[in-house]
Amino acid sequence: MATGSNHGPNIPHQPTVNIERPQDFKIEFHPRSGREPLYQRFEEFGVTPETQAPPVDETPWRPFQSRGDFEFSEIALNAALNKGQVDRLLSLITRIAQGDTQFIKHDIVVPYKKEQRVFEVHARPLWDWALDLLDNPLLAPHFVWDAQHVYKHNGTDFERFFNEPWTGDRWWDIQSRLPPNLDGAAPFCFILYADKTKLSLHGTMKGYPVMARCANLPVDIRNGEGIGGGRVVGWLPIIDEEASEQGKPGYINFKRIVWHEAFIKLFINLDKYSKTGYSYMCYDKKLRWLFPVILILSADYEEQCMMSLIRGAQCKCPCPVCLVPREELSDLTKTHAIRSAKDAQAALNVYRQSKSQGEALLKALGLRAVANVLWIVEHSDPHDAMSVDRLHTVHGGMGGYHVLGELKAILDDVGVEEFPRWRDLNHFTTVIHVAFTDGNKKRDLVMQAFYAALPVLTRRASPEGFRILRVICSYLQLDSLIGLDVHTEQTLAMLDAEFLVFDAALKDYVECAMTSTVEDLKTDWNFPKTHLWTHARRDITRKGAARNYSTRPNEKLHGPLKTAYALRSNGKDVAKQILRVDHHKCASLLLQGCVDALDEHCRLQALGDDIDDSGNDIGHITFDGHVKLGSPQSCYTIQDIETRLGVHDRAFQGFRKKFSDFINTSLPSYGYQLTRWVTIPADFLIHEHRYLKVNYENTVDWRQSTDHLRCNPSFHGQPRFDCALIQLTAERIIFVRLILMLKCDIPDIGAFQFTLVQPYTAGIVGGTRRIDRDLRLIRVKSVPRVDSIIIPLKSFIRGALLFPDPEHHDEYLVVEHVDSDMFLRMKSWAH
C-alpha cells in the first residue's frame, strides 16, 4: 500500500514529539475474592504490590563452604566430567536438594491378550512440586490467585483485554464453581506438556518427558529458565511398535491405556485436593483454600490425540476440541459443538453396557474406548484445556508444511539471499532446496518466501502462484494476530474477520488448482491443521494470549535432556540417570536464585541515596533518552568525512554545510537555545558509531522493547545499514535508512548525538499499485541520496525492516510481520 500523505522529498524542520502513553487501567476481581475494582495509572499497572521483603540469606551458598565453591560446582556440573570426578560434587548437591521433591519410580501393569505387561514410569508428584513453589520466598510475592477482568481506557471507554491466564474466562468460570462456603477458595493452575524427543543423534534412543509450569505465576517467570520456570515432572514409557499389532484397534487402545496409567502417577493427592482444597497461608498472610486444576494442555496434534483420546486425523471428528466432521475441516466459516468430558464419559458408559452400541457412538464422536485420567481432577476437562500450538499447528504445519509446500510445487526456485538481515531472524539462500523440521525456521522462511516471490508469481504469469500468495498473505496476518501477547476486543474482531478472508483465499486457490497444469497441487485441505487454529479466538478469551500455551519454552528444555544423555549417561537405565542430572541442576538453580537475591539486596544497599522514591537507580543512567550509541570508531574531521565519503556517495556531498544548517536552523525547534550562529570549521571533530540500541514502548503490551540497529560498511563481512521509523514532525512519522551515526561536542550546547539518514518519503509514480491492494503491501520510496537529512537520535521511534522491490528502483516493502509491534503500527499506518 502506498504511504499517502507521507510522500514528498521536502523535509520540514523536526521538533521532538512525545508519544501519548496509554491511559488508566481497571481490574475487576472475581466476586469470590472480596476485592473491590482497582484503578491504576500506567506506571502502576503490572507492578508487583509492595509487601514485606522476604528475609535475605547472608550465606545462600550453604552447604558449600564459600560462594567460590558453589560457582565452581556450577561450572563442573555443566562440564563433561567423568563419574569419579563428580561423585563428591553430586553428593553435596544432593544434600541441597533434600528439601526439593524428587522422582519416584513406578512399575505399572497393563494386561494385553492375557499377558501382564510391565512398564516403568518416573514421576515427581505434581502437588509436591507445587508446594515447593509455594514455599519458595523468592516466588511467593508473584503468585496471582483470583480471576480478573482487565480493561484499558481507549480514550472513550474501558476496553477489555486478555494476556495472562487469569484474565481469561476459564479461570473465572473455575473459581465460580469452587465451594462457596470456603473463604479464599482459589485455583492452583497447572500447565502440562508432554512429547517424545530423540535423545541420541541418530534417534535410536528416545525419551518421553512431561513438563509442568504454574499458571499462577507471571509469564516472564513461568516461561523463563530460572526459578519458577518449567520443570520436568515425569518420564513416560515408550511402547515399541510391533509389526504384527500395527493398526489393530485393540493394540492402539492398549498404548493409550498405558499412557494414561503412567500419567496418573503425577496426580498423587492431586485428585483429592481438587475436590477438598488444600489450606495454605499465602505470602500476603491470607489463608486460602487452593484447588489444583489442569488449566492448559500444551502439545502438538499427536499428543493432543493421546491426551484427549480422540482417534486421530482420519476419524469422523478429528478435532480434540470440537465435533467438526472430517469432510468439513477446510470450511472455516462454520462453527461446531464443543466437546466436553461429560459427553465423553457418557459415551464410555454406553460402551461398558453395550460394546456394539457404545463402539458406534464412540466412533461417531471420534473417541477411544479408554477412560481419561484427567477426568479424576476436578474442573480439568481435557477438551477445554487443549490449546492451539503455534509452533506445530501454524508454523510447522499449516504454514511451514502445507502452504510452503504449495509454493515449492509452483516455483522452480526463488532466492531469498537478498532478504535484509535482522536480529533473531533466520536467513536462507533458497526456498526450494531446504528441508528441516524446526518450526521456527519454517516461520521465517514462509515470510521471506512471500516477499521474494512477489515479482515472480504475478497475476498474469502464474494464476496458481498469485493465488497462493494471497493465501500466504492472509496466513501471515492470522499468524501475527494470534501471536499478539495482549489481545483486545478490537484485535479479536480482526482475527474473526481474517479467518473469513483466509477461507475465501484458500477456496479460490483450490478452485484454480483443480484446473491447473501444475502437478501435485493440493486440492483437498480437509486435514486437522487447516481447522485447529480456528480455535485461537476461543483459547485467547478463555486462557489468555497464545504464549501461555506455547510449546516453544518446553521444547527448549529438550536440549539439556539430550546433553545429559550424551555426557552423563552410559546408555543404560537412561531415564534414571538423566532425571538425576536434571534434579541436581534444579537444586543448583535454587541456590543461584538465592545468591542473585543477595547480590541485588547488597547492590540496593550500596546505592543508598542514589535510589529515588520509585526504586529506580538514578546513579546508573546509560541511555541518552531511549537510545544508546555503541561500537565507536575513529574520530574524523567533518571535512575529511565530506571529502573521503562524498566521492562515492552523494549523500555526503555538501555534508559540512548540511550539518551547519541543521545545527543553526533545526536544533532550536528541538528545544535547544542558541545565542549565536554556530560556525562549523573544517577541522570540527566528529566521532562515528556503528551500533544503535533503541528502547521503545511496545504498542501491543505497553512494555519496553528493544531494537538493535547497525550502520556498518562491513558487519560480518557484509554491508549493513538498517532502517528505522522516526518522528519527523508532530504530525508525521516516516521510514529512513541509516547512513552515518555520529557524536560530537557543539559549542554552547555540549555533547550531541545525531545521524545522517535517507528518508523514504518520495512519491510513488502512479499512486497505489494493484498488487499492493491485492496483497496488502505497504510500499515506500526513497528520496535521492543527495537529499539525505540529519536528524537527532532522540527522534527515533524504533527499527524497521524494509524489503527492496527488485521490479521498481528505490521502492521498498515494509516487512510488517517482523514483530507484533510493527504489525500493529502498520495497521494504523495503512489507514
C-alpha positions in Angstrom: 0.0 0.0 0.0 1.3 3.4 -0.8 2.0 5.8 2.0 -0.4 8.5 1.0 0.4 11.7 2.8 3.9 10.6 3.6 5.1 11.3 0.1 7.3 14.1 -1.0 11.0 14.7 -0.6 10.7 18.2 1.0 11.7 17.8 4.6 10.5 20.4 7.1 12.1 21.0 10.5 11.7 18.2 13.0 10.5 19.2 16.5 10.5 16.4 19.1 7.2 14.8 19.9 6.3 12.7 22.9 4.1 9.7 22.0 1.0 9.7 24.2 1.2 6.9 26.7 -1.7 4.5 27.4 -4.3 5.8 29.9 -5.6 4.2 33.1 -6.3 0.5 33.6 -9.2 -1.1 35.5 -9.1 -4.5 37.1 -12.3 -6.3 38.2 -11.6 -9.2 40.5 -13.7 -12.3 40.8 -16.6 -11.8 43.3 -15.3 -14.6 45.5 -12.1 -12.7 46.1 -14.0 -10.0 48.1 -11.8 -7.3 46.4 -13.1 -4.0 45.1 -12.2 -3.0 41.5 -8.8 -1.5 41.2 -7.9 1.6 39.0 -4.3 2.1 38.2 -2.1 4.5 36.3 0.2 3.3 33.6 3.2 3.3 35.8 1.5 1.2 38.4 -0.1 -1.5 36.2 1.6 -4.9 36.3 3.9 -4.0 39.1 4.0 -6.5 42.0 2.4 -4.8 45.0 4.7 -3.6 47.8 4.9 -6.2 50.5 7.4 -7.1 53.2 10.5 -8.2 51.6 11.5 -11.8 52.3 14.5 -12.2 54.6 17.8 -12.3 52.8 20.0 -15.3 53.4 23.5 -13.9 54.0 25.1 -17.2 53.1 22.8 -18.6 50.4 25.5 -20.9 49.0 25.4 -23.3 52.0 26.2 -26.2 52.3 29.1 -25.1 50.1 31.8 -23.5 52.3 32.0 -20.4 50.1 30.5 -18.7 47.2 33.5 -19.6 45.1 33.0 -23.3 45.8 29.4 -23.0 44.7 30.2 -21.2 41.5 32.9 -23.8 40.7 30.3 -26.5 41.2 28.0 -24.9 38.6 30.9 -25.0 36.1 31.7 -28.6 37.0 28.1 -29.6 36.8 27.8 -28.3 33.2 31.1 -29.8 32.1 31.6 -33.2 30.7 33.4 -34.7 33.8 33.5 -38.4 34.4 31.7 -40.1 37.2 34.5 -40.2 39.6 35.2 -36.5 39.3 31.6 -35.5 40.0 30.7 -38.1 42.7 31.6 -35.8 45.6 30.0 -32.8 43.9 26.8 -34.6 43.3 26.6 -36.0 46.8 26.9 -32.4 48.1 24.3 -31.1 45.7 22.0 -34.0 46.8 22.2 -32.5 50.3 21.0 -29.2 48.9 18.1 -31.0 47.0 16.8 -32.9 50.0 14.0 -30.4 50.6 13.1 -30.5 46.9 10.6 -33.0 45.5 12.4 -35.9 43.9 11.4 -38.5 41.3 9.7 -41.8 42.2 10.0 -44.8 40.1 6.7 -46.8 39.5 6.0 -50.0 37.7 2.6 -50.1 36.0 1.0 -53.3 34.9 -1.4 -53.3 31.9 -3.0 -56.5 30.6 -3.0 -57.2 26.9 -4.0 -60.5 25.3 -3.9 -62.5 28.6 -0.5 -61.1 29.3 0.5 -58.8 32.0 2.9 -56.2 30.6 5.0 -54.1 32.9 6.2 -50.6 32.1 8.4 -48.2 34.0 7.4 -44.6 34.7 9.3 -41.9 36.7 7.1 -39.2 38.3 7.5 -36.2 40.6 4.1 -35.7 42.1 2.6 -32.5 40.8 1.2 -31.3 44.1 4.6 -31.9 45.9 6.2 -29.7 43.2 3.5 -27.1 43.7 4.3 -27.0 47.4 8.0 -26.4 46.6 7.0 -23.4 44.5 4.7 -22.1 47.2 7.4 -22.4 49.9 10.0 -20.5 47.8 10.2 -17.0 49.3 11.6 -15.6 46.0 8.4 -16.7 44.2 5.8 -16.1 46.9 5.1 -12.4 46.1 4.4 -13.1 42.5 1.6 -15.6 42.7 -1.8 -14.5 41.4 -4.9 -16.3 42.8 -8.0 -14.5 41.7 -9.5 -14.4 38.2 -9.5 -10.9 36.7 -11.3 -8.9 34.0 -8.8 -6.4 33.0 -9.5 -3.2 31.0 -7.6 -0.4 29.4 -9.1 3.0 28.7 -9.0 3.7 24.9 -9.8 7.4 25.1 -13.6 6.8 25.1 -14.3 3.8 27.3 -12.6 0.9 29.1 -11.9 -1.9 26.7 -11.3 -5.4 28.0 -8.1 -7.2 27.1 -6.6 -10.7 27.6 -3.0 -11.6 28.4 -2.2 -13.7 31.4 -4.2 -16.9 32.1 -6.1 -15.4 35.0 -7.6 -12.7 32.6 -9.4 -15.4 30.6 -12.9 -16.7 31.1 -11.8 -20.3 32.0 -10.1 -19.2 35.2 -13.2 -17.1 36.1 -15.6 -20.0 35.5 -13.5 -22.4 37.5 -13.3 -20.0 40.5 -17.1 -19.6 40.3 -17.5 -23.3 40.7 -15.3 -23.7 43.8 -17.1 -24.3 47.1 -18.8 -21.0 48.2 -18.5 -21.9 51.9 -14.7 -21.8 51.8 -13.4 -18.2 52.2 -10.4 -17.6 49.9 -11.0 -20.5 47.6 -8.8 -20.2 44.5 -7.4 -22.4 41.8 -3.8 -23.6 41.6 -3.5 -23.9 37.9 -1.1 -26.3 36.1 0.1 -26.1 32.5 1.2 -29.6 31.3 3.2 -30.6 28.3 4.3 -34.0 27.0 6.2 -35.1 23.9 8.7 -37.7 22.8 12.2 -36.5 21.9 15.2 -38.0 20.3 18.0 -38.2 22.8 20.7 -39.7 20.5 21.9 -38.0 17.3 20.5 -40.9 15.2 17.2 -41.1 17.0 17.7 -44.7 18.2 17.3 -43.6 21.9 14.2 -41.6 22.8 12.8 -40.1 25.9 9.2 -39.1 26.8 9.4 -36.2 29.3 6.4 -34.5 30.9 6.9 -30.9 31.9 4.9 -28.6 34.2 4.5 -24.9 34.6 2.5 -22.9 37.1 -0.1 -20.6 35.5 -0.4 -18.6 38.7 3.0 -17.0 38.1 3.5 -14.2 35.6 4.5 -15.3 32.1 8.1 -13.9 32.3 8.7 -16.2 35.3 6.6 -19.1 34.1 8.2 -19.3 30.6 11.6 -18.4 31.9 14.6 -20.6 32.6 15.1 -19.6 36.2 13.2 -20.4 39.4 9.5 -20.8 38.8 10.0 -21.8 35.2 9.3 -25.2 33.5 10.2 -28.4 35.3 10.4 -32.0 34.2 7.9 -33.8 36.4 7.6 -37.1 34.6 9.2 -39.6 32.2 6.7 -41.8 30.4 7.3 -45.2 28.9 7.6 -45.5 25.1 5.9 -48.6 23.7 7.8 -50.2 20.8 5.8 -50.7 17.7 5.1 -54.4 16.9 4.7 -55.2 13.3 2.1 -57.9 14.0 0.0 -55.5 16.0 0.3 -52.4 13.9 -3.1 -50.7 13.1 -5.1 -53.1 15.3 -7.7 -51.2 17.4 -7.0 -53.3 20.5 -3.3 -52.5 20.4 -3.9 -48.8 19.8 -6.2 -48.7 22.8 -3.7 -50.6 24.8 -1.0 -48.0 24.1 -3.4 -45.3 25.3 -4.2 -47.2 28.4 -0.5 -47.4 29.2 -0.1 -43.6 28.7 -3.0 -42.7 31.0 -2.0 -45.3 33.6 1.5 -43.8 33.6 0.2 -40.2 33.7 -1.9 -40.8 36.7 1.3 -41.3 38.8 1.7 -37.5 38.6 -1.6 -37.0 40.2 -0.9 -38.4 43.7 -3.1 -36.3 46.1 -4.0 -34.0 43.2 -7.4 -35.6 42.6 -8.2 -35.4 46.4 -7.2 -31.8 46.8 -9.1 -30.8 43.6 -12.2 -31.8 45.4 -11.5 -30.8 49.0 -9.0 -28.0 48.6 -5.7 -27.5 50.4 -5.4 -24.9 53.2 -2.3 -22.7 52.8 -1.2 -19.5 54.4 -0.1 -17.4 51.4 2.6 -14.7 51.2 0.0 -11.9 51.7 -0.9 -13.5 55.1 -4.2 -14.6 53.8 -5.4 -18.2 54.4 -6.5 -19.7 51.1 -8.0 -23.0 50.1 -6.1 -24.0 46.9 -7.8 -26.3 44.4 -5.4 -27.9 41.9 -6.6 -27.6 38.3 -5.2 -28.7 34.9 -5.8 -25.4 33.2 -3.8 -25.8 30.0 -2.6 -28.8 28.0 0.3 -27.7 25.7 1.1 -30.2 23.0 1.4 -31.0 19.3 -1.5 -32.7 17.5 -0.2 -36.3 18.1 0.0 -35.7 21.8 -3.4 -33.9 21.8 -4.9 -37.0 20.4 -3.3 -39.0 23.2 -4.4 -36.6 25.9 -8.0 -36.2 24.7 -8.3 -39.8 23.5 -9.7 -38.9 20.1 -8.9 -41.4 17.2 -6.7 -39.2 15.1 -6.6 -37.4 11.8 -8.7 -40.0 9.9 -11.6 -40.4 12.3 -15.0 -38.9 11.8 -14.4 -36.0 14.1 -10.6 -35.4 14.2 -10.5 -32.2 16.3 -9.8 -32.6 20.0 -11.8 -29.5 20.9 -14.9 -29.7 18.8 -17.1 -32.1 16.8 -16.2 -30.8 13.3 -16.8 -33.6 10.7 -13.6 -34.6 8.8 -15.1 -33.6 5.5 -15.7 -30.0 6.8 -12.2 -29.3 8.2 -11.4 -26.9 5.4 -14.5 -24.8 5.8 -13.5 -22.1 8.2 -16.9 -20.3 8.1 -18.7 -22.9 10.2 -18.6 -23.4 14.0 -19.3 -26.8 15.7 -20.3 -28.1 19.1 -17.6 -28.1 21.6 -16.5 -31.4 23.1 -16.9 -32.0 26.9 -15.6 -34.5 29.3 -19.2 -35.1 30.5 -20.2 -36.3 27.0 -17.1 -38.5 26.6 -17.8 -40.1 30.0 -21.4 -40.7 29.0 -20.3 -42.4 25.7 -17.8 -44.6 27.5 -20.6 -45.7 30.0 -22.7 -46.7 27.0 -19.8 -48.8 25.7 -19.4 -50.5 29.1 -23.0 -51.6 29.0 -23.1 -52.5 25.3 -19.9 -52.7 23.3 -21.6 -52.7 19.9 -23.8 -49.7 20.7 -21.0 -47.9 22.6 -18.5 -48.5 19.8 -20.8 -47.0 17.3 -21.3 -43.9 19.5 -17.6 -43.6 20.3 -16.7 -43.9 16.6 -19.2 -41.2 15.6 -17.6 -38.9 18.2 -14.1 -39.9 17.2 -13.2 -41.2 20.7 -11.4 -44.2 22.0 -12.9 -46.7 24.5 -10.5 -45.7 27.2 -11.0 -43.8 30.4 -9.2 -40.4 30.5 -7.0 -39.9 33.6 -7.7 -36.2 33.5 -11.3 -36.8 34.5 -10.3 -37.5 38.1 -9.1 -33.9 38.6 -12.0 -31.6 39.1 -12.5 -28.7 36.7 -9.9 -30.1 34.3 -11.9 -31.0 31.2 -9.1 -32.1 28.7 -11.0 -30.7 25.8 -11.3 -27.3 27.4 -7.6 -27.4 28.5 -6.5 -28.3 25.0 -4.9 -25.2 23.3 -3.7 -24.1 19.8 0.0 -24.5 19.5 1.5 -22.0 17.0 4.8 -23.9 16.7 3.4 -27.2 15.4 -0.1 -26.2 14.1 0.8 -22.9 12.5 4.5 -22.6 11.8 5.4 -26.2 11.4 2.1 -27.3 10.0 -0.3 -25.0 8.1 2.3 -22.5 7.0 5.7 -24.3 7.1 4.5 -27.5 5.6 1.2 -27.2 3.7 1.3 -23.6 2.3 5.0 -23.6 1.8 4.7 -27.0 0.1 2.3 -25.5 -2.5 4.7 -22.6 -3.1 7.5 -25.0 -3.7 5.4 -27.0 -6.2 4.6 -23.9 -8.2 8.0 -22.2 -8.1 11.1 -23.5 -10.0 13.1 -21.7 -7.3 13.4 -18.3 -5.8 16.3 -16.8 -4.0 15.9 -15.2 -0.6 19.6 -14.4 0.0 18.9 -10.7 -0.6 16.4 -10.5 2.2 17.7 -7.9 4.6 19.3 -9.1 7.9 17.5 -8.7 11.2 18.3 -9.7 14.8 16.9 -13.2 15.7 15.7 -13.7 12.1 16.9 -16.9 10.4 18.2 -16.3 6.9 18.3 -18.6 3.8 19.6 -18.6 0.3 16.8 -20.5 -1.4 13.2 -21.7 -0.8 13.1 -24.9 -2.7 16.2 -26.8 -1.7 15.9 -26.5 2.1 14.4 -29.1 4.4 14.2 -29.0 8.1 11.7 -29.8 10.9 12.4 -26.7 13.0 9.1 -24.7 13.2 11.0 -21.5 14.0 12.9 -21.7 10.7 9.8 -22.5 8.8 8.0 -19.5 10.2 10.8 -17.2 9.0 11.1 -18.9 5.6 7.4 -18.5 4.8 7.6 -14.8 5.5 10.7 -14.3 3.4 9.5 -16.5 0.6 6.3 -14.4 0.3 8.3 -11.2 -0.4 10.8 -12.9 -2.6 8.1 -14.5 -4.8 6.2 -11.3 -5.4 8.0 -10.3 -8.7 7.8 -13.9 -10.0 4.2 -15.1 -9.2 2.2 -12.3 -10.8 -1.4 -12.5 -11.6 -0.7 -12.9 -15.3 2.4 -15.1 -15.2 1.1 -17.6 -12.7 -2.6 -17.7 -11.7 -1.9 -20.5 -9.2 1.2 -18.7 -7.8 -0.7 -15.4 -7.4 -3.5 -17.2 -5.5 -1.1 -19.0 -3.2 0.4 -15.6 -2.4 -3.0 -14.4 -1.4 -3.3 -17.4 0.9 0.1 -16.7 2.4 -0.7 -13.0 2.8 -3.8 -13.9 4.9 -1.8 -16.7 6.7 0.8 -14.1 7.8 -1.9 -11.8 9.0 -3.5 -14.6 11.0 -0.2 -15.7 12.5 0.7 -12.2 13.6 -2.7 -11.7 15.1 -2.7 -15.0 17.0 0.8 -14.3 18.3 -0.1 -11.0 20.0 0.9 -11.0 23.7 -2.1 -8.8 24.5 -5.5 -9.1 22.8 -8.2 -6.5 22.9 -11.8 -6.7 21.7 -10.6 -4.9 18.5 -7.8 -7.4 17.7 -10.2 -10.3 18.3 -12.6 -8.8 15.8 -9.7 -8.5 13.4 -8.9 -12.2 13.9 -12.5 -13.2 13.2 -12.6 -11.2 10.0 -9.2 -12.5 8.8 -10.3 -16.1 9.1 -13.1 -15.4 6.6 -10.5 -13.8 4.3 -8.3 -16.8 4.6 -11.2 -19.2 3.9 -12.1 -17.3 0.7 -8.5 -17.1 -0.5 -8.0 -20.9 0.1 -11.2 -21.8 -1.7 -10.2 -19.6 -4.6 -6.8 -21.3 -4.7 -8.3 -24.8 -4.6 -10.6 -23.9 -7.5 -7.7 -22.7 -9.6 -5.5 -25.7 -8.6 -8.2 -28.2 -9.8 -7.8 -27.0 -13.4 -4.1 -26.2 -13.2 -1.4 -27.9 -15.3 1.0 -27.7 -12.4 1.4 -31.1 -11.0 0.9 -32.2 -7.3 -1.1 -29.2 -6.2 -3.3 -29.9 -3.1 -7.0 -29.8 -3.8 -8.2 -31.5 -0.6 -7.5 -29.4 2.5 -9.6 -31.4 4.9 -6.9 -32.2 7.4 -6.7 -31.2 11.1 -4.2 -28.3 10.8 -6.4 -26.4 8.4 -9.0 -26.3 11.2 -7.2 -26.4 14.5 -6.1 -22.8 14.5 -9.7 -21.6 14.2 -10.0 -22.2 18.0 -7.4 -19.5 18.6 -10.0 -16.9 19.5 -11.7 -19.2 22.0 -8.4 -20.1 23.5 -7.4 -16.4 23.9 -10.7 -15.4 25.6 -10.6 -18.5 27.9 -6.9 -18.8 28.6 -5.2 -15.6 27.6 -2.5 -15.0 25.0 -1.0 -17.7 22.8 2.3 -17.7 24.6 0.6 -19.1 27.7 0.1 -22.4 25.9 3.1 -22.3 23.5 5.2 -25.5 23.3 8.3 -23.4 22.5 9.5 -23.0 26.1 9.0 -26.7 26.7 10.7 -27.8 23.5 13.7 -25.7 24.6 14.0 -27.9 27.7 14.7 -30.9 25.5 18.2 -29.6 24.9 19.5 -30.1 28.4 18.0 -33.6 28.5 19.8 -34.6 25.3 23.0 -33.1 26.7 22.6 -35.1 29.9 22.1 -38.3 27.8 25.2 -37.6 25.7 27.6 -36.6 28.5 26.2 -38.1 31.7 24.7 -41.5 30.8 26.2 -44.8 29.8 23.2 -45.8 27.7 21.7 -48.0 30.4 18.9 -47.1 32.8 18.7 -43.8 30.8 15.7 -42.2 32.5 17.1 -42.6 36.0 20.5 -41.0 35.0 19.0 -38.1 33.0 16.5 -37.3 35.7 19.2 -37.3 38.4 21.2 -34.8 36.5 18.1 -32.7 35.9 17.3 -32.8 39.7 20.8 -31.7 40.5 20.7 -28.8 38.1 17.4 -27.7 39.6 19.0 -27.7 43.0 21.8 -25.6 41.7 19.3 -23.2 40.2 17.6 -22.8 43.5 20.9 -21.8 45.1 21.7 -19.4 42.3 18.4 -17.7 42.8 19.2 -17.1 46.4 22.7 -15.8 45.5 21.2 -13.4 43.0 18.7 -12.2 45.6 21.6 -11.5 48.0 23.5 -9.6 45.2 20.5 -7.5 44.5 20.0 -6.7 48.1 23.6 -5.7 48.5 23.5 -3.6 45.4 20.5 -1.6 46.6 22.1 -1.1 50.0 25.2 0.2 48.4 23.3 2.7 46.2 21.6 4.2 49.2 20.7 7.8 48.3 21.0 7.0 44.6 17.6 5.4 44.6 14.6 7.5 44.0 11.2 7.0 45.7 10.1 4.6 43.0 13.1 2.3 43.5 14.8 3.3 40.3 18.6 3.6 40.2 19.3 7.2 39.2 23.0 6.8 39.5 23.2 4.3 36.6 21.8 6.1 33.6 23.2 4.5 30.4 20.8 5.9 27.8 20.6 9.3 26.3 16.8 9.3 26.5 15.7 6.0 24.9 18.7 5.5 22.6 22.3 4.5 23.1 25.2 4.6 20.6 27.8 1.8 20.5 30.7 0.4 18.5 32.7 3.6 18.5 35.1 4.2 15.6 37.9 6.6 14.9 37.5 10.4 15.2 37.3 12.3 11.9 37.1 15.9 10.9 33.9 17.0 9.2 35.9 18.0 6.1 37.5 14.5 6.0 34.1 12.8 6.0 32.8 15.0 3.2 36.0 14.6 1.1 36.5 10.9 1.7 33.0 9.6 1.5 31.5 12.2 -0.9 33.5 10.8 -3.8 31.5 7.5 -3.8 28.2 8.5 -2.1 26.2 11.7 -3.0 24.7 11.6 0.5 27.9 13.1 1.8 28.2 15.9 -0.8 27.9 19.2 1.0 27.9 17.4 4.3 29.6 20.3 6.2 27.0 22.8 5.0 24.2 20.4 5.7 25.4 19.9 9.2 25.9 23.6 9.8 22.3 24.3 8.6 21.0 21.5 10.9 22.7 23.0 13.9 21.6 26.5 13.4 18.1 26.1 12.0 16.8 22.8 13.2 18.2 22.5 16.7 16.1 25.4 18.2 13.0 23.5 17.1 14.1 20.7 19.4 14.3 23.0 22.4 18.0 23.9 22.2 18.7 27.5 22.8 21.4 29.1 20.5 22.7 32.5 21.5 24.7 33.0 18.3 25.3 31.4 14.9 27.4 28.4 15.3 30.2 28.2 12.8 31.4 24.7 11.9 35.1 24.8 11.0 36.7 22.3 8.6 38.6 20.6 11.4 35.4 20.1 13.5 35.8 16.6 15.1 33.1 14.0 14.8 33.0 10.5 16.4 31.4 7.8 14.3 29.4 4.9 15.8 28.1 1.8 14.1 25.6 0.4 16.5 22.4 1.9 18.0 20.2 0.4 20.7 16.7 1.8 20.7 14.3 1.3 23.6 10.6 1.9 22.7 7.2 1.4 24.2 5.6 -1.6 22.6 2.1 -0.9 21.2 1.0 -4.4 22.0 1.7 -4.8 25.7 2.8 -1.2 26.6 6.1 -2.5 27.9 9.6 -1.7 26.8 11.0 -3.4 23.8 14.5 -3.0 22.2 15.8 -2.9 18.7 19.5 -3.3 17.8 20.4 -1.3 14.7 23.6 -1.5 12.6 25.2 1.2 10.4 28.3 -0.7 9.3 30.0 -1.0 5.9 31.3 -4.4 6.9 29.2 -6.2 9.5 30.4 -9.9 9.5 31.9 -9.2 6.1 28.7 -7.6 4.6 27.5 -4.0 4.5 24.5 -3.5 6.7 22.7 -0.2 7.0 19.4 -0.7 8.9 16.2 1.2 8.6 14.1 2.9 11.3 10.8 4.6 11.9 11.3 8.1 13.2 9.1 11.0 14.3 9.8 13.7 11.7 7.3 16.3 12.8 4.4 16.4 15.3 2.1 15.0 12.6 4.4 12.9 10.5 6.2 9.6 11.0 8.5 8.3 8.2 10.9 5.5 7.4 14.6 6.2 7.0 17.8 4.3 6.2 20.8 4.9 8.4 23.8 6.3 6.5 26.1 7.6 9.3 25.7 7.8 13.1 27.8 10.5 14.8 28.5 12.1 18.2 30.2 15.5 18.7 30.5 18.5 21.0 28.6 21.5 19.8 29.7 25.0 21.1 27.2 26.4 23.7 25.3 23.0 23.8 27.7 20.3 24.6 27.6 16.6 23.6 25.1 15.8 20.9 24.1 12.6 19.0 22.7 12.6 15.5 22.6 10.6 12.3 22.6 11.1 8.6 19.6 9.3 7.1 18.0 8.7 3.7 14.2 9.4 4.0 11.7 7.1 2.4 9.3 9.9 1.5 9.3 10.1 -2.3 6.0 9.8 -4.1 5.1 6.5 -5.8 4.6 7.2 -9.5 1.0 6.3 -10.4 -0.1 6.0 -6.8 -1.1 2.8 -5.1 -0.4 -0.3 -7.3 -2.9 -3.1 -7.8 -0.6 -5.7 -6.3 -0.3 -3.6 -3.1 -4.1 -3.6 -2.8 -4.4 -7.3 -3.5 -1.7 -8.4 -1.2 -2.0 -5.6 1.4 1.6 -4.4 0.9 2.9 -1.2 2.4 5.3 0.5 -0.1 7.7 3.4 0.4 10.2 5.0 -1.9 13.5 6.6 -1.0 14.5 10.2 -1.9 17.8 10.5 -3.9 20.9 10.1 -1.7 21.8 13.7 -2.2 18.6 14.7 -0.4 19.7 12.9 2.8 18.9 14.7 6.0 20.4 15.0 9.5 18.2 14.1 12.5 18.8 13.8 16.3 18.9 10.3 17.6 16.1 11.2 20.0 13.6 11.3 17.1 14.0 7.5 16.5 10.9 5.5 17.4 12.1 2.0 16.6 13.9 -0.1 14.0 12.3 -1.2 10.7 12.8 -4.0 8.2 12.3 -3.0 4.5 12.5 -5.4 1.6 13.8 -3.9 -1.7 11.4 -4.3 -4.6 13.5 -5.7 -7.5 11.0 -4.5 -10.1 10.9 -0.9 -9.0 14.1 1.2 -8.3 14.3 2.8 -4.9 11.0 1.3 -3.8 10.7 -0.9 -0.7 8.1 -3.0 1.0 7.6 -2.7 4.8 8.0 -6.2 6.4 5.2 -5.7 9.0 5.4 -9.3 10.3 8.9 -8.9 11.7 7.3 -8.4 15.2 4.0 -7.7 16.7 4.7 -4.1 17.5 5.5 -3.3 13.8 2.4 -5.3 12.8 0.1 -3.2 14.9 1.8 0.1 14.0 1.3 -0.7 10.3 -2.4 -1.2 10.8 -2.8 2.4 11.8 -0.3 3.5 9.1 -2.3 1.8 6.4 -5.4 3.7 7.4 
